[in-house]
């Protein structure tokens, strides 16, 4: 499984333009070269800077429809840059937003598909399982999802953006599927680390700090869901924490990799 981080920032980062430098764009990543997870208002600049082949992209999966994770203009631009000989770009998002997406993307080469929490679906050659996330929504409705993703090589990634403590539905599934009796563990986890190594009020609106990530990891490790070979990455870093990359990485070493824009890794 190959991961490419296009953006690793939370919603308080200013747009750095064409060169991200030591800044961060809004969180977005590409899985195995063809599946994009989240597409915010800075994604096209990241595609250009990091040389992403848009013709290889077959689908975009949106974890939740907050403005830093979903931007219809960026989805449109990606679809327009792809060869017209290819099938339409597929956009997967919460079912509550399907009609809005179809209106906003009317006339574009984008096929909109909906999913809801607890759904099981396939996209871009990967198997997805969606679960409710502990993350606030202005709609007062369950629209944020954690994603368990298994690719064609049967590598499994748990994508925990955005969210704080794992809801019971997530724990029950992970325990059932990755309990020690199954003799397998997750291959990778992408943890959200909005609050860095600080205690902050944003933890109450559905974000996490390192103490929370460490506690959740300890439970998953105790039950064999996290193993010795499980890779763990932290992303969705807020600007307000005012920690430079090196300082925050030092604080979470050795078990976690602090993602940065442009990071590419394979496992």
Rosetta blueprint (number, residue, H / E / L):
1 X L
2 X E
3 X E
4 X E
5 X E
6 X E
7 X E
8 X L
9 X E
10 X L
11 X L
12 X L
13 X L
14 X L
15 X L
16 X L
17 X L
18 X L
19 X L
20 X L
21 X L
22 X L
23 X L
24 X L
25 X L
26 X E
27 X L
28 X E
29 X E
30 X E
31 X E
32 X L
33 X L
34 X L
35 X E
36 X E
37 X E
38 X L
39 X E
40 X L
41 X L
42 X L
43 X H
44 X H
45 X H
46 X H
47 X H
48 X H
49 X H
50 X L
51 X L
52 X L
53 X L
54 X H
55 X H
56 X H
57 X L
58 X L
59 X E
60 X E
61 X E
62 X L
63 X L
64 X L
65 X L
66 X L
67 X L
68 X L
69 X L
70 X E
71 X L
72 X H
73 X H
74 X H
75 X H
76 X H
77 X H
78 X H
79 X H
80 X H
81 X H
82 X L
83 X L
84 X L
85 X L
86 X L
87 X L
88 X L
89 X E
90 X E
91 X E
92 X E
93 X E
94 X E
95 X H
96 X H
97 X H
98 X H
99 X H
100 X H
101 X H
102 X H
103 X H
104 X H
105 X L
106 X L
107 X L
108 X L
109 X L
110 X E
111 X E
112 X E
113 X E
114 X E
115 X E
116 X L
117 X L
118 X L
119 X L
120 X E
121 X E
122 X E
123 X E
124 X L
125 X L
126 X E
127 X E
128 X E
129 X E
130 X E
131 X E
132 X E
133 X L
134 X L
135 X L
136 X L
137 X L
138 X L
139 X L
140 X L
141 X L
142 X L
143 X L
144 X L
145 X E
146 X E
147 X E
148 X E
149 X E
150 X E
151 X L
152 X L
153 X L
154 X L
155 X L
156 X E
157 X E
158 X E
159 X E
160 X E
161 X L
162 X L
163 X L
164 X L
165 X L
166 X L
167 X L
168 X H
169 X H
170 X H
171 X H
172 X H
173 X H
174 X H
175 X H
176 X H
177 X H
178 X H
179 X L
180 X H
181 X H
182 X H
183 X L
184 X L
185 X L
186 X L
187 X L
188 X E
189 X E
190 X E
191 X E
192 X E
193 X L
194 X L
195 X L
196 X L
197 X L
198 X L
199 X L
200 X L
201 X H
202 X H
203 X H
204 X H
205 X H
206 X L
207 X L
208 X L
209 X L
210 X H
211 X H
212 X H
213 X H
214 X H
215 X H
216 X H
217 X H
218 X H
219 X H
220 X H
221 X H
222 X H
223 X L
224 X L
225 X L
226 X L
227 X L
228 X L
229 X L
230 X L
231 X E
232 X E
233 X E
234 X E
235 X E
236 X L
237 X E
238 X L
239 X H
240 X H
241 X H
242 X L
243 X L
244 X L
245 X H
246 X H
247 X H
248 X H
249 X H
250 X H
251 X H
252 X H
253 X L
254 X L
255 X L
256 X L
257 X E
258 X E
259 X L
260 X L
261 X L
262 X L
263 X L
264 X E
265 X E
266 X E
267 X L
